[in-house]
Amino acid sequence: MIDVDELIALTVALVGAPSENPGGTEAEAVGVLEKACQKAGFTVSTQEVAPGRPNLVATLPGGDGPGLMFLGHSDVVPAGPGWSGDPYRARVVDGTILGRGSTDMKGGLAAVVAAMSALSRSGAILSGPVTLVCTVDEEEHGAGVRDFVRRPSGEYLGCVVAEPTGLTVVRGCRGASYIEVDITGRAAHSGRPDDGASAIYAAAAIVDLIRADHVAMVGSAQGLLGSGTWNVGTIAGGQGISVVAPMASLGIDRRLMPDEDAHDIAAWLRTRIHDAGIDTGGIGVEVKVTMEMPGFETPADHRLVTTAVDTMSAIGAPTTVGGWTAACDGGFISRDKGIPAIVFGPGEINTQAHQPDEMVRIADLRTAATAYALMAQDLLG
């Protein structure tokens, strides 16, 4: 029941609708997806998160029981340089589809639509609905999924995030957060530096605190997801070489364990800075969270996990179960909706996504679509 030609055509069409983020240009890609879902006979609605940035919800109706949710996003990272051709003119080459977003994650979206279409054509009797949720802004600040979880959405026994995992079953993801630290000092002539208070020296001391905590966390890592991590990604400051720096700033990435909250971590960092005496002698420090994506961990024996594994085995594509160091929208679904989640999709996050000549194998798209349809039939049969 999987129509491979339709699967390829939809992936190509989605790639051909550029939706770079930053840019806020998801509407064209969502329009392509909406037309495909309407043609397949699904119930389709859109909600505008911001001007020109709509979420999409497409549903294959079933019975009155809990449904199965599939989750994806319409935005892609900027194409950047280094491509062998136009990144938004998808090419079918040697059994692959090449173009920006083919792996992350327009191929996954097309596979979900193909699976839902196959279920519809087969006349399968389902105890609950199968729903595709496609959000905007996943690659930046998660505005789409934040909007979605604030709305009523019915009851679901599980959520499959169709992000590229190489068709391995990811049952847990760390979350992510951005923390900005702004430091103010007191300017002085560099010939008499002790007359001032260097914001750069204070920033260096804060970096040392962060690095020490990172080493301690990694040293005690355990379990599926290991530990949280720190990374100071940006640093800026100073007025001039001959001036004691009156300001500095740090841009920090803190990866989160499923039970961690970024605001609690920011408060901990403020306390550590104060206890270390960094914010004295003319130094002021402000710590704020500018982005947070929660993590999640679904038990290994949950039916959503075991069904995914059993399905892949049944179709002759045995898989493994693991965790992910990346973050995704599934954490919001798990935390805010209470819906168990896995990440399971075609394409490779590390070797194919976010780079020139991004590509996805057509065979993997077909396998994903087949697995999605059979999982829905099993879970809702």
Residue pairs with C-beta under 8 A, 6 or more apart in sequence:
1 117
1 118
1 119
1 121
1 122
1 373
2 114
2 115
2 118
2 366
2 369
2 370
2 373
3 114
3 117
3 118
4 362
4 366
6 114
6 117
7 110
7 111
7 114
7 362
7 365
7 366
7 369
8 92
8 97
8 362
8 365
10 32
10 33
10 36
10 109
10 110
10 113
10 114
11 90
11 97
11 102
11 106
11 107
11 110
11 360
11 365
12 90
12 92
12 97
12 99
13 32
13 36
14 29
14 32
14 33
14 101
14 106
14 109
14 110
15 88
15 90
15 97
15 99
15 100
15 101
15 102
15 106
16 32
16 88
16 89
16 90
16 99
17 28
17 29
17 31
17 32
17 88
18 25
18 28
18 29
18 76
18 88
18 100
19 25
19 26
19 28
19 29
19 30
19 74
19 75
19 76
19 101
20 75
20 76
20 77
20 78
20 79
20 100
21 75
21 76
21 77
21 78
21 136
21 137
21 138
21 139
21 140
22 78
22 140
23 78
24 50
24 51
24 52
24 53
25 52
26 52
26 53
26 54
26 74
26 75
26 136
26 137
27 52
27 53
27 54
29 74
29 75
29 101
29 106
30 46
30 54
30 55
30 56
30 74
30 134
30 136
33 56
33 58
33 74
33 109
33 113
33 134
34 44
34 46
34 56
34 58
36 113
37 44
37 56
37 58
37 113
37 132
38 44
40 113
40 116
40 117
40 120
41 120
42 58
42 59
42 60
42 116
42 120
42 132
43 58
43 59
43 60
43 61
44 56
44 57
44 58
44 59
45 56
45 57
46 54
46 55
46 56
46 57
47 54
47 55
47 57
47 147
47 148
47 151
48 54
48 55
49 55
49 135
49 136
49 137
49 143
49 144
49 147
50 136
50 143
53 136
53 137
53 143
53 144
54 136
55 133
55 134
55 135
55 136
55 144
55 147
55 148
56 74
56 132
56 133
56 134
57 131
57 132
57 133
57 134
57 148
57 153
58 113
58 116
58 131
58 132
58 134
59 67
59 129
59 130
59 131
59 132
60 116
60 119
60 120
60 126
60 129
60 130
60 131
61 129
62 126
62 127
62 128
62 129
62 130
62 380
63 125
63 126
63 127
63 128
63 380
64 128
65 127
65 128
65 155
65 380
66 127
66 128
66 155
66 156
66 157
67 128
67 129
67 130
67 131
67 154
67 155
67 156
67 157
67 380
68 128
68 129
68 130
68 131
68 156
68 157
68 158
68 159
68 160
68 375
68 376
68 379
68 380
69 131
69 132
69 133
69 156
69 158
69 159
69 160
69 333
69 339
70 112
70 115
70 116
70 130
70 131
70 132
70 133
70 159
70 160
70 161
70 162
70 372
71 132
71 133
71 134
71 135
71 145
71 159
71 160
71 161
71 162
71 329
71 330
71 333
71 341
72 105
72 108
72 109
72 112
72 132
72 133
72 134
72 135
72 161
72 162
72 163
73 105
73 134
73 135
73 136
73 137
73 138
73 139
73 144
73 329
74 106
74 109
74 134
74 135
74 136
75 136
75 137
75 138
75 139
75 140
76 100
76 101
76 104
76 106
76 139
77 100
77 104
77 139
77 354
79 87
79 88
79 100
79 356
80 356
81 356
82 355
82 356
82 357
83 356
83 357
84 356
84 357
85 91
85 98
87 99
87 100
87 356
87 358
88 99
88 100
89 99
90 97
90 98
90 99
90 102
91 97
91 98
91 99
92 98
92 362
93 359
95 361
95 362
95 363
96 102
96 359
96 360
96 361
96 362
97 107
97 359
97 360
97 362
97 365
98 357
98 358
98 359
99 358
99 359
100 358
101 358
102 347
102 352
102 358
102 359
102 360
103 164
103 346
103 347
103 348
103 349
103 352
103 353
103 358
103 359
103 360
104 163
104 164
104 347
104 349
104 352
104 353
104 354
104 358
105 162
105 163
105 164
105 345
105 347
107 164
107 345
107 346
107 347
107 360
107 364
107 365
107 368
108 162
108 163
108 164
108 345
108 346
108 347
108 368
109 132
109 134
109 162
110 365
110 369
111 162
111 345
111 346
111 365
111 366
111 368
111 369
111 372
112 132
112 162
112 369
112 372
113 132
114 365
114 369
115 368
115 369
115 370
115 371
115 372
115 373
115 376
116 130
116 132
116 372
116 373
116 376
118 369
118 373
119 126
119 130
119 373
119 376
119 377
122 373
124 376
124 377
124 381
125 381
126 376
126 377
126 380
126 381
127 380
127 381
128 155
128 156
128 157
128 380
129 154
130 376
130 380
131 154
131 156
133 148
133 153
135 142
135 144
135 145
135 147
135 148
135 329
136 143
136 144
137 143
137 144
138 144
138 145
138 328
138 329
141 291
142 291
142 293
142 329
142 332
144 329
145 329
145 332
145 333
146 332
148 332
149 332
149 333
149 336
149 337
153 337
156 337
156 339
157 303
157 304
157 339
157 340
157 379
158 302
158 303
158 304
158 339
158 340
158 341
158 342
158 379
159 330
159 333
159 334
159 337
159 339
159 340
159 341
159 342
160 304
160 308
160 341
160 342
160 343
160 344
160 372
160 375
161 328
161 329
161 330
161 333
161 341
161 342
161 343
161 344
161 345
162 344
162 345
162 346
162 368
162 372
163 328
163 343
163 345
163 349
164 345
164 346
164 347
164 348
164 349
164 352
164 353
164 360
165 324
165 343
165 344
165 345
165 349
166 347
166 348
166 349
167 312
167 317
167 319
167 344
167 345
167 346
167 364
167 367
167 368
167 371
168 319
168 320
168 321
168 322
168 344
169 305
169 308
169 309
169 312
169 319
169 320
169 321
169 322
169 342
169 344
170 321
170 322
170 323
170 324
170 342
170 343
170 344
171 224
171 297
171 298
171 299
171 300
171 302
171 305
171 321
171 322
171 323
171 342
172 224
172 225
172 258
172 295
172 296
172 297
172 298
172 323
172 324
173 225
173 295
173 296
173 297
173 323
173 324
173 326
173 327
173 328
173 330
173 331
173 343
174 225
174 228
174 255
174 256
174 257
174 258
174 295
174 323
174 324
174 325
174 326
174 327
175 255
175 256
175 257
175 258
175 260
175 262
175 292
175 293
175 294
175 295
175 296
175 327
175 331
176 253
176 254
176 255
176 256
176 291
176 292
176 293
176 327
177 253
177 254
177 255
177 256
177 262
177 265
177 289
177 291
177 292
177 293
178 251
178 252
178 253
178 254
178 289
178 290
178 291
178 292
179 252
179 253
179 254
179 262
179 265
179 266
179 269
179 287
179 288
179 289
179 290
180 249
180 250
180 251
180 252
180 287
180 288
180 290
181 203
181 206
181 249
181 250
181 252
181 269
181 285
181 286
181 287
182 247
182 248
182 249
182 285
182 286
182 288
183 199
183 202
183 203
183 206
183 237
183 247
183 248
183 249
183 250
183 283
183 284
183 285
183 286
184 199
184 246
184 247
184 283
184 284
184 285
185 196
185 197
185 198
185 199
185 200
185 202
185 244
185 245
185 246
185 247
185 248
185 282
185 283
185 284
186 196
186 197
186 244
186 246
186 282
187 196
187 239
187 243
187 244
187 245
187 246
188 194
188 195
188 196
188 243
188 244
189 195
189 242
189 243
189 244
190 241
190 242
190 243
190 244
191 242
193 244
195 244
196 244
196 246
196 282
197 244
197 281
197 282
197 283
198 244
198 245
199 237
199 238
199 245
199 246
199 247
199 248
199 283
200 237
200 238
200 245
200 248
201 245
202 248
202 278
202 279
202 283
202 285
203 235
203 237
203 248
203 249
203 250
205 276
205 278
206 250
206 269
206 273
206 278
206 285
207 232
207 235
207 250
209 269
209 272
209 273
209 276
209 278
210 230
210 232
210 252
210 269
211 230
211 232
213 230
213 272
214 229
214 230
214 231
217 227
217 228
217 229
217 230
218 226
218 227
218 229
220 227
221 227
224 297
224 322
224 323
225 257
225 258
225 295
225 297
225 323
225 325
226 323
226 325
227 257
228 254
228 255
228 256
228 257
228 260
228 265
229 253
229 254
229 255
230 252
230 253
230 254
230 255
231 252
231 253
231 254
231 255
232 250
232 251
232 252
233 251
233 252
233 253
234 249
234 250
234 251
235 248
235 249
235 250
235 251
236 248
236 249
237 245
237 247
237 248
237 249
238 245
238 247
238 248
239 245
239 246
239 247
254 262
254 265
255 325
255 327
256 262
256 265
256 292
256 293
256 294
256 295
256 327
257 295
258 294
258 295
258 296
258 297
258 331
260 295
261 292
262 289
262 292
263 289
263 292
266 287
266 288
266 289
269 287
270 285
270 287
273 279
273 285
273 287
278 285
279 285
293 327
293 328
293 329
293 331
293 332
294 331
294 332
294 334
294 335
295 327
295 331
296 330
296 331
296 334
296 335
296 341
297 323
298 304
298 305
298 334
298 340
298 341
298 342
299 305
300 321
302 340
303 379
304 340
304 341
304 342
304 379
305 321
305 342
307 375
307 378
307 379
308 319
308 342
308 344
308 371
308 375
309 319
309 321
310 378
311 371
311 374
311 375
311 378
312 318
312 319
312 367
312 371
313 319
314 374
315 367
315 370
315 371
315 374
317 367
317 371
324 343
324 349
326 349
328 343
330 341
330 342
330 343
331 341
333 339
333 341
334 340
334 341
344 368
344 371
345 368
346 360
346 361
346 364
346 365
346 367
346 368
347 353
347 360
347 361
347 364
352 358
352 359
352 360
